[in-house]
Amino acid sequence: MKTTVERVDDTTVKLSVTVEADRVTQVIDEAARRLAADVKVPGFRPGRVPRRVLESRLGTATVLQEAARAALPAFYAEAAEAEALDVVGPPRFDVETFEDGRDAEFAATVEVRPEIDLPDYGALQVAHPEWEVTDEEVAAQLAELQERFAELEAVERPAAPGDYAVVTITGERDGEPVDEVAVDHLLYQVPVEPDAEAASELDRRLVGAEAGTTLSFSDTLGPDYGAELAGAEVDFTVVVSEVKVKRLPELDDDFALTASEFDTIDELRDDLRAQLRERKLAYARAALRGRVVEAVCDLVDVALPQSLVDEEQRFRLNRLGHEAGQYGLSLEDYFAAAGTTAEAALADLAEQARHTVKAQLVVDAVGREAGVAVTNDDLAAEIARQAARLGRPVEELAEFMTHPDRIGALFSDAFRRKAIDHLVAAVQVLSAPPDDEAA
């Protein structure tokens, strides 16, 4: 086999291949035998039809087409390996000669991994994401815990913004009951600061209402009520049976005993601070990795193979389609619910795909330059990490991810993780936590 490579552009090469005549004859004979097994010719047993008879029956072109279909991918793979091409997409074949008794000549145009000139990232400075815990963050955690132990207490006064009212609601449309709006003893919170446009008539009427008050008003139903009722004018009757106010427990030692295993509020506060520090550090460490990769990518110009961008875009689109399906929505309805159009969403998806592919190419180049090697322990650690993230048993995920069709993706994930580890260790990280905190 003879091969030559011609560079088409930064991401594409043309691989020209010449295959010896005897090998071509061999694959044509093999193709004829495969076809003969499915062709019935009087006087010959299945699979025993001579090639010349088969060609007269099916046509020589049919036999050659089957031979080329089966052999070209193997010839191409052999040639690509001989030229050490790092291909990233499927080839496009252009066959010049493929017939019995002659050398086969064909060309394969294929996208390859671009060459990347990496910068001196050892001098790069990257600010560590915020990791210190503030008093305000601890107070917010305490406030959330306080809310969980709040109690509602009935009061003898008109309802104010932020209060709760126990209401029974009925509605009529043209004198007929509207069952879809009826509800008994609903606990309804009066908005604290209602949006003037979004506020319902009920929101406005409840301010100042007391227990025993009956409210009568008309309002227009929104889209939540379906196509038949959306936009309909309904006459509402609302009976207020109780007005309640939320009482928050005092932040004292008694609260600590009730809400936790600690005896004092100071111990509870310290524990919340420690938990928050652990979570914040974990998030900051993960965010730092992204910052470092992005900072290195900003220093590099990379020609992106379109096949990789298309593959990443399809992956993202399929994931969005799955998410939409979980809500029973089409993709267009899903985009509309998110406040965007299909055109804008797809453009954003394409930009995200380009960003991801560039980062992957740069990280791969860093790993190769640094001599990163992936061991079985690395693969096991990657499986355990992803199993924890997905909430699946390690053994189950290991069986799935080590399948021959998926082991390559697992290897790439482990390789890139180690390459990013190398990058984070190599750059200058500013305002990082002390070593004992960062461990």
Secondary structure, DSSP 8 states (H G I E B T S, - for coil): -EEEEEEEETTEEEEEEEE-HHHHHHHHHHHHHHHHTT---TTS-TT---HHHHHHHH-HHHHHHHHHHHHHHHHHHHHHHHTT--B-S--EEEEEE--TTS-EEEEEEEEB--------GGG-EEE-------HHHHHHHHHHHHHHT-EEEE-SS---TT-EEEEEEEEEETTEE-GGG-EEEEEEE--SS--TTT--HHHHHHTT--TT-EEEEEEE--GGGHHHHTT-EEEEEEEEEEEEEEE---SSHHHHHHHSS-SSHHHHHHHHHHHHHHHHHHHHHHHHHHHHHHHHHTT------HHHHHHHHHHHHHHHHHHHHHTT--HHHHHHHTT--HHHHHHHHHHHHHHHHHHHHHHHHHHHHHT----HHHHHHHHHHHHHHHT--HHHHHHHHTSTTTHHHHHHHHHHHHHHHHHHHHSEEET---HHHH-
